[in-house]
Amino acid sequence: MEIIVYTTKICPNCKKVKEFLAAEGREYEEVDITTAEALTELRMNGVFTLITPVVQIGSDFLTHNDLFTGDDLRKEAIKEMIEKNEAGKEQGI
């Protein structure tokens, strides 16, 4: 299961997500959301935000609004999406 964190150079909330993933022992790829390639990939997957971070777990996306309540990281949202993708992978979905 691939995890991608779409970030910008100045993104304090991105750091929170990356630290959480690292603490959970999850490897992830970091992608600059300001590149044409990243924006195209997000648009093709129905993600139309420029507010970072955006986290892709498998083929699912969590936007800033999914990830944060105020400045607090919703860790359970990430954990649930990881579990969903791992369960789907086990079932061959």
N, C-alpha and C positions, 0 to 999 in steps of 0.2 A: 504494500500500500504506500503510495507516494503522498508526501505532505509538502505543500508549497506555501510559503509565506510571502505574499506580495507586500512590499514595503516601499518607503521612501528614505532618503538619507537622513531626514529629520523627522523621526516618528517615535516618540516616547512609548506609545502603546504597543508598537511593534516589538520593542525590547521586552515588554512584559510577556508577550506571546512566545517569543523565542526562548526566554528564560524558563517559562513553564514547560515548553516542549522538551528542552534540554533536561530539566529536572525529572521529567517523566521517561527519559531515556529514548526519546523519539528523534530520529534523524529527519531533517527537513532541508529543502532547497529554498534559498532566499532569492527572490526575483524583484527587480526594481520596477514598480508599477508605472513609472513614467516613460518606459520604453514603448515603442510602437508594437513590438512583439507581445509584450505583456498585456497591453490594452486590447490588442486584437484577440488574444486568447480569452481574456475575460469577457469581452463583448460576444464572442462566438458561443460562450457558455451562459449567456443571459445575465452577466454581472455588469452593471452600469454605474458603478460608484468609483470615485477617485479618492475616497476617504480610506486611509489605511489604518490598520492592516486588513487584508483579505486573506483568509486561509483556505486553501484547497486541500481537501482530504479525499483521496480517490477522485471521484467525479463530482463530489459535493463541495459547495462553497459556503463559507461563513464570512459575512461582512462585518464591518466595525459594529453595526447595530446589533448583530447576533452575538458578538464577542464581548461587548462591554455594556455595563450598566453604570453610567457616569464614567468614572475612572477605574472602576473595579472590573477586573477580568472575570468573565463567567467561565471558569475552568470546566464546569460540568458540561457546558455546550460543546467544548472541544472533546472531552472524554466521551460523551455520547456519540458524537460523529465518528470518532475513531472506532468505538465499539461497533457501531452500525456497519462501517466499512469492513471491519475484520470479520463480522458475522456473515456479511454478503460474500466475502472472499472464500470463506469456509464452505458456503453453500454453492459456490461456483457462479455467483451473480456478478 
